[in-house]
Amino acid sequence: MKKTLILVCCVLGMMLGLSSCEPAASKPDKNLYVFLCFGQSNMEGNAPVEAVDTVDVPERFLLLPAVDMPRMGRVKGEWCKAVPPLNNQWYGLCPADYFGRYLLENLPKKVRVGVINVAVGGIDIRGFMPDSIADYLPKTPGWMKEKIALYGNDPYHHLLEMARLAQKDGVIKGILLHQGETNTNDERWLGWVKSIYEMLLSDLGLQAEDVPLLAGEVVSEDVGGVCSSMNRVINRLPEVIPTAHVVSAAGCSCREDHLHFDAAGYRELGKRYGEVMLPLLKGK
């Protein structure tokens, strides 16, 4: 009897012009806002996660892990609650943590926020360029090679793979970048970032006006940032990318190395990323 009913349904489906008996694939949830995050150690997360960072994390704040995190029971490519760390199970707090929380405090309850974090401590921006990684990789120290290997020795295509996976479930709304320390004072950084941004848009079928690029300043001069001169270059990014926006790091506290933010600094910087992104989202 069951087989007969299935056969009847198939015949009726063909009569109605349906192509098969399979259910229609579900569409991406337009209320799942996805953000791609990439960069070097500050985006990786370089401050220890404190107790306050693991409580009251919104259920609507999600992470699509870019790597397996067995210690935390996380599997690459499977959405989970975005409790820090977000990059790798061995790292710490990063700007994306409080970016997502800030947005959810200020967006409608129906909206969820999902992040993807692909970052490598110490990496040159050219390490995210497909046409440069093959030449760049042999020049990196062993500890960095191990990190890049987690991304199949090609961070750009790994980020692209994860982004395409996320597009099945939600809508990419923005790209967050925190990188520059390794390229301090190199004006070519502007063109390289532009190239990566435009490749991501093209490869993912996105429009620049729908997916702004937010770039955070490095630890600032007012707190003794050792790479603070790079902020002069970072602040020129909107000159070459009209849809780029710079997130100020002025006053954000840092660790003793004056290269990485401390936990309080990441919380504030993440909030500032959110403050820049929120009006762009509401404007749409």
C-alpha angles and dihedrals in degrees: 000000000000091000090050092053092050090050091050091050091051092050091048089048092054090047089054091050097256115151098218147351092254117110115255113266112257116251123239112272106254088204093061103090111200124199126192114217124192141155140092135304099321090055088042088059120252105184124082114258109248127209092256090060094060099051128078093015104163116250086225092062108092139183127206099203113226091202136025114273104192094171088062097036092247126144125205111259097014117112117240139164111289100241110152138295095061102172106046135343091251098054135073148224118341137177093266091066098069094028090068094043092050093051093050091052089058106034129078116281091246091065122093124193122216127186135195117199122198111166138147123200113242096004121152114233087247087067086075093052115095093211093051106039095082091057094037099050098067090054095057124097119257095256090055093046088058091054094046090048088064086067096049091264089288114082094181096056091042090055089046091051092052092045092054089050090051091050089067089065107028148359125275107235104172150349123237120203129187110172136111110100092099090048097045113169093356106136090196087073088081093060093043092053090048090053093051092046093050092046091053092050092048096044092048097042093242133146120230093228089058097044115044123193117232117197121189124216119243121245104310132240093246090068095038100265109186092210097036093122087073089070088075089062095041091054090059092061095098087059091067099028112042091196094051122108128191122224114212120232094188110143095003106142121240143198125264092273091063087221102085130048120242122232093274090048092052091049092053095042091049090051090051091053086054093048090055094045099044098071090045089056094045090048088063 
